Every structure is written in C-alpha cells, then in structure tokens.
C-alpha cells in the first residue's frame, strides 16, 4: 500500500484568490466607513466651535462671518452662516458640508448644522 496522492479539484483552483479579493474588499469598506466617521466627527466639532465663536463675535460687535470662517479648518466647506437676534440673545447657525471620503469632495445633501446662543449683555 503506497502513499495516497492529494490532488485539488479543478473547480476549486481559484477559490483562494476569490476569497482574498473578497476579504480585501470588506476591509477596504470598513476602513472607508471609519474615515467617514472621522470626517463627520471633525466637522461636527468644528461647526459647534465656529457657531460659539460667531455668537461671541456678535455679542462683542465683531464680524460674525469672519470669526466663523476663522474658527473652521481651511478644508471645511461652509454652506451657510446665519445670525438671528431674538429679544435677549444672539443666535448663530453654521451649516458645513461633510467631506465624502476625501477632503475636497462634498455633497449638499451631507451637511452638519450647529448653532449657539449667547445672551445679550
């Protein structure tokens, strides 16, 4: 009785390559979701700080637009900045586009809105 020879079946020959491509694809998708989460977190935090700085600028009589844009990172795309003055406060609302996978690529449908209210006086 001799040693038995193990052979692969022809239909299984490329299976490992296909599995590797699938694993790489899944890992790449997970990495892209993580990058998108980082962008969303950065933009949300920056927009909140910019709204606060804008409300403070309004209460001090400074240029709100300039202060908001100065508080945001250079790569952030501002959708709008609005100042309203309810009877006893200054309210600044900042809308910033979130980058989609790359910093320069944005969409008008993926926007973060943050506001800050600072009382008068």
N, C-alpha and C positions, 0 to 999 in steps of 0.2 A: 504494500500500500504506500503510495507516494504522497508527497505534499500536494495539497489541493491549491490550484492557482485561482486567485481572486481577480475577477475582471469587472470593469464597470460597464453598465449597460449603455448603449449609445444614446438613449433618450435622456440620461442623467449627466451627460458630459458638460453642458454649460450651466448647470444649475447653480454652482457655487458663484460663478460670475454674476448671474442674475440676482442672487441673494446679496452679494456685496454692493451692487448698484442700488438695490432697494434700501439697504441699511444706510448707505451714504446719503441717499435722498432724504430719508427720515431724519437723520442727524442734521442735515442742512436746513430742513424746515424748522426743526426745534431751535437751531441757532438763530434763524431769521425771526422767529417769534420772540426770542429773548432780546434781540437787538431792537425790535419794535417796542417792546416793553420798556427798555431803557430810554428810547426817544420819548415815549409817552410820559414817563416819569420826569424827565428833564424839562420838557415843555410845560407840563403842569406846574412844577415847582417854579420855573422861571416866570410864567404868566402870573402866578399868585404874587410873587415878589414885585413884579412890574406894576401890577394893579395897586399894591400898597404904596409903592414909590410914587405912582401917579396921584393917588389920593393925598398923600403928604404934600406933594408939589402944589396941588390945587389949594390946599389949606394955607400954604405959605405964599400963594400968589405967583408961583413959577409956571413955566411952560410944561403942561402935562404931557403932551406928545413927546417932547424931547426927553423928559425924565423916564417915561415908559420905555422908549426905544433904547435909552442908555442902559436900562436895567436888564434888557433881554440880550441873550447871546447873539453874536453877529449873524449866525446861520438861521435864526428864528425868523419866520415869515409872518408879519403882522397882518391879520385880516382886518381888524378894526380896533379903534380906541374911542371910547365914548365917555364923556363927563356929564353927569347929571347932578343937579344941586337940589335935593329935597330941602324942605324948610330948615332943617337943622344939621345938615351933613353934606359932605362931598362924596359922590359915588363915582368910581372909575371902573369901567368894564373893559377888559382886554380880551380880544379873540386872536389866538395864534394858531397857525396851521401846524400840524404834527408831521414831521418828515415820514415818508413811506419808504422804509428800508435804506434809503440814502438821504443824507442831509439836504441835498439840493432838490429833492423830489417831494412835492407836496400835493395835496388834494384839497379842494374847497369843501369836501364832504367829511374830512377828518380834522376837526377843529376843536381846540380846548378853549373854553370860556371861563374866565375867573374875574371876580370883582372884589373891590374893597371899599369900605365905607369908613370915612373919618369924620367925626363930629366937628362942627364949626366951633371956633373959639378956643 
